[in-house]
């Protein structure tokens, strides 16, 4: 990983930054090796507590995809499938 995660150090607490970084790392893991759907959904629920605004979420997702080439949106969409327990992009 040779890039910086899009985070808001000005408004987020240390704990919130850690939780958002965890969410981003699970997005990466979904692409690189796969991740349990339950773990990802839990991390996304926490991300949504920190970033409740849909427009802010879209902005952060776009920024993350630009630097990493991984799409959080597609992983979130895949996590909504009922027929899987594991997400591998």
PAMARLUM-803750 format. One record per residue: residue in one letter; residue number from 1; x, y, z of N, C-alpha, C in turn. Coordinates in Angstrom, 2 decimals. Layout:
# residues N
 code pos    n.c1    n.c2    n.c3   ca.c1   ca.c2   ca.c3    c.c1    c.c2    c.c3
    a NUM       X       Y       Z       X       Y       Z       X       Y       Z
...
***
This chain:
# residues 89
 code pos    n.c1    n.c2    n.c3   ca.c1   ca.c2   ca.c3    c.c1    c.c2    c.c3
    x   1    0.85   -1.18    0.00    0.00    0.00    0.00    0.89    1.23    0.00
    x   2    0.83    1.99   -1.07    1.63    3.19   -1.16    0.77    4.43   -1.28
    x   3   -0.27    4.50   -0.49   -1.19    5.64   -0.55   -1.74    5.95    0.83
    x   4   -2.39    7.09    0.93   -2.96    7.55    2.20   -4.47    7.41    2.17
    x   5   -5.01    6.86    3.24   -6.47    6.74    3.34   -7.12    8.11    3.49
    x   6   -8.28    8.30    2.84   -9.01    9.56    3.06   -9.69    9.54    4.44
    x   7   -9.18   10.34    5.35   -9.75   10.44    6.69   -9.87   11.91    7.08
    x   8  -10.71   12.18    8.04  -10.94   13.55    8.50  -10.37   13.70    9.91
    x   9   -9.08   13.99    9.98   -8.39   14.09   11.27   -8.88   15.26   12.10
    x  10   -9.46   16.24   11.45   -9.92   17.44   12.16  -11.17   17.17   13.00
    x  11  -12.06   16.32   12.50  -13.35   16.11   13.17  -13.52   14.74   13.81
    x  12  -12.75   13.76   13.38  -12.90   12.42   13.91  -11.97   12.20   15.10
    x  13  -12.47   11.42   16.06  -11.63   11.04   17.20  -10.63    9.97   16.75
    x  14   -9.67    9.70   17.62   -8.67    8.66   17.32   -9.37    7.32   17.09
    x  15  -10.35    7.00   17.93  -11.09    5.74   17.80  -11.84    5.69   16.46
    x  16  -12.45    6.80   16.08  -13.18    6.84   14.81  -12.23    6.66   13.63
    x  17  -11.06    7.28   13.70  -10.07    7.12   12.63   -9.64    5.66   12.53
    x  18   -9.41    5.02   13.65   -9.04    3.61   13.66  -10.14    2.76   13.02
    x  19  -11.39    3.05   13.35  -12.51    2.28   12.80  -12.67    2.50   11.30
    x  20  -12.46    3.73   10.83  -12.55    4.01    9.39  -11.40    3.33    8.65
    x  21  -10.21    3.37    9.22   -9.06    2.69    8.61   -9.32    1.19    8.55
    x  22   -9.93    0.63    9.58  -10.29   -0.79    9.58  -11.25   -1.09    8.44
    x  23  -12.25   -0.23    8.24  -13.19   -0.42    7.13  -12.44   -0.42    5.80
    x  24  -11.58    0.57    5.59  -10.81    0.63    4.34   -9.95   -0.62    4.16
    x  25   -9.35   -1.10    5.24   -8.49   -2.27    5.12   -9.30   -3.52    4.75
    x  26  -10.55   -3.59    5.22  -11.40   -4.72    4.83  -11.82   -4.62    3.37
    x  27  -11.98   -3.41    2.86  -12.25   -3.25    1.42  -11.05   -3.81    0.64
    x  28   -9.84   -3.44    1.05   -8.64   -3.96    0.39   -8.59   -5.49    0.48
    x  29   -8.88   -5.99    1.66   -8.83   -7.44    1.88   -9.85   -8.16    1.00
    x  30  -11.02   -7.56    0.80  -12.05   -8.17   -0.06  -11.52   -8.36   -1.48
    x  31  -10.69   -7.45   -1.93  -10.12   -7.55   -3.27   -8.90   -8.48   -3.31
    x  32   -8.11   -8.46   -2.26   -6.83   -9.17   -2.29   -6.93  -10.63   -1.89
    x  33   -7.78  -10.94   -0.90   -7.85  -12.33   -0.45   -9.25  -12.77   -0.05
    x  34  -10.13  -11.85    0.19  -11.49  -12.17    0.61  -11.70  -11.85    2.08
    x  35  -12.96  -11.64    2.44  -13.30  -11.27    3.81  -14.66  -11.85    4.16
    x  36  -14.84  -12.20    5.43  -16.15  -12.69    5.87  -17.17  -11.56    5.75
    x  37  -18.32  -11.89    5.19  -19.35  -10.88    4.99  -19.77  -10.25    6.32
    x  38  -19.90  -11.06    7.35  -20.32  -10.55    8.66  -19.32   -9.52    9.20
    x  39  -18.03   -9.79    9.06  -16.99   -8.85    9.51  -17.07   -7.54    8.74
    x  40  -17.26   -7.65    7.42  -17.34   -6.45    6.60  -18.58   -5.63    6.94
    x  41  -19.72   -6.30    7.10  -20.96   -5.57    7.39  -20.87   -4.86    8.74
    x  42  -20.20   -5.48    9.70  -20.01   -4.85   11.01  -19.14   -3.59   10.86
    x  43  -18.06   -3.70   10.09  -17.17   -2.54    9.88  -17.89   -1.43    9.11
    x  44  -18.72   -1.81    8.15  -19.46   -0.80    7.38  -20.50   -0.11    8.26
    x  45  -21.15   -0.86    9.15  -22.12   -0.26   10.07  -21.43    0.77   10.96
    x  46  -20.24    0.46   11.42  -19.48    1.42   12.23  -19.07    2.62   11.39
    x  47  -18.64    2.38   10.16  -18.30    3.47    9.24  -19.49    4.41    9.08
    x  48  -20.68    3.85    8.95  -21.89    4.66    8.76  -22.24    5.46   10.02
    x  49  -21.87    4.97   11.19  -22.07    5.75   12.42  -21.17    6.98   12.40
    x  50  -19.98    6.83   11.86  -19.01    7.92   11.81  -19.32    8.86   10.65
    x  51  -19.76    8.29    9.54  -20.05    9.06    8.31  -21.51    8.81    7.92
    x  52  -22.45    9.45    8.61  -23.86    9.19    8.31  -24.35    9.83    7.01
    x  53  -23.68   10.85    6.54  -24.10   11.56    5.33  -23.75   10.75    4.08
    x  54  -24.77   10.50    3.25  -24.55    9.75    2.01  -23.59   10.49    1.08
    x  55  -23.70   11.82    1.02  -22.81   12.58    0.13  -21.37   12.52    0.62
    x  56  -21.16   12.57    1.94  -19.80   12.45    2.46  -19.25   11.04    2.21
    x  57  -20.12   10.04    2.38  -19.71    8.66    2.09  -19.27    8.54    0.63
    x  58  -20.06    9.07   -0.28  -19.71    9.00   -1.71  -18.37    9.69   -1.98
    x  59  -18.15   10.84   -1.34  -16.90   11.56   -1.52  -15.72   10.73   -1.02
    x  60  -15.85   10.16    0.18  -14.77    9.35    0.74  -14.53    8.09   -0.10
    x  61  -15.62    7.45   -0.55  -15.48    6.27   -1.40  -14.75    6.62   -2.69
    x  62  -15.10    7.74   -3.30  -14.47    8.17   -4.55  -12.98    8.45   -4.31
    x  63  -12.67    9.14   -3.21  -11.27    9.45   -2.89  -10.47    8.16   -2.66
    x  64  -11.07    7.23   -1.93  -10.39    5.96   -1.66  -10.15    5.19   -2.96
    x  65  -11.15    5.16   -3.82  -11.01    4.44   -5.08   -9.94    5.08   -5.97
    x  66   -9.84    6.40   -5.94   -8.83    7.09   -6.76   -7.41    6.74   -6.33
    x  67   -7.19    6.60   -5.02   -5.83    6.31   -4.55   -5.51    4.82   -4.53
    x  68   -6.53    3.97   -4.36   -6.28    2.54   -4.19   -6.68    1.68   -5.38
    x  69   -7.59    2.19   -6.20   -8.20    1.45   -7.31   -9.14    0.35   -6.81
    x  70   -9.50    0.37   -5.52  -10.49   -0.55   -4.96  -11.78    0.23   -4.73
    x  71  -12.91   -0.37   -5.06  -14.19    0.31   -4.93  -14.94   -0.12   -3.68
    x  72  -15.01    0.74   -2.65  -15.81    0.41   -1.48  -17.28    0.19   -1.85
    x  73  -17.78    0.98   -2.80  -19.18    0.84   -3.22  -19.48   -0.58   -3.69
    x  74  -18.61   -1.16   -4.51  -18.87   -2.50   -5.04  -18.79   -3.56   -3.94
    x  75  -17.92   -3.36   -2.97  -17.83   -4.32   -1.87  -19.09   -4.21   -1.00
    x  76  -19.54   -2.98   -0.73  -20.78   -2.79    0.04  -21.95   -3.45   -0.69
    x  77  -22.01   -3.24   -1.99  -23.09   -3.83   -2.80  -23.04   -5.36   -2.71
    x  78  -21.85   -5.92   -2.84  -21.69   -7.38   -2.76  -22.08   -7.90   -1.38
    x  79  -21.84   -7.11   -0.34  -22.17   -7.55    1.02  -23.67   -7.66    1.25
    x  80  -24.46   -7.07    0.37  -25.91   -7.14    0.49  -26.51   -8.42   -0.07
    x  81  -25.70   -9.23   -0.73  -26.20  -10.48   -1.29  -26.51  -11.47   -0.17
    x  82  -27.64  -12.14   -0.29  -28.04  -13.12    0.73  -27.42  -14.50    0.51
    x  83  -26.94  -14.76   -0.70  -26.47  -16.09   -1.04  -24.97  -16.31   -0.79
    x  84  -24.32  -15.37   -0.10  -22.88  -15.52    0.17  -22.59  -15.28    1.65
    x  85  -21.51  -15.87    2.12  -21.01  -15.63    3.48  -19.62  -15.03    3.46
    x  86  -19.04  -14.97    2.26  -17.66  -14.54    2.08  -17.61  -13.62    0.87
    x  87  -16.90  -12.52    0.98  -16.80  -11.56   -0.12  -15.40  -11.65   -0.71
    x  88  -15.33  -11.96   -1.99  -14.07  -11.99   -2.74  -14.34  -11.29   -4.06
    x  89  -13.71  -10.15   -4.23  -13.94   -9.36   -5.44  -12.99   -9.80   -6.54
***
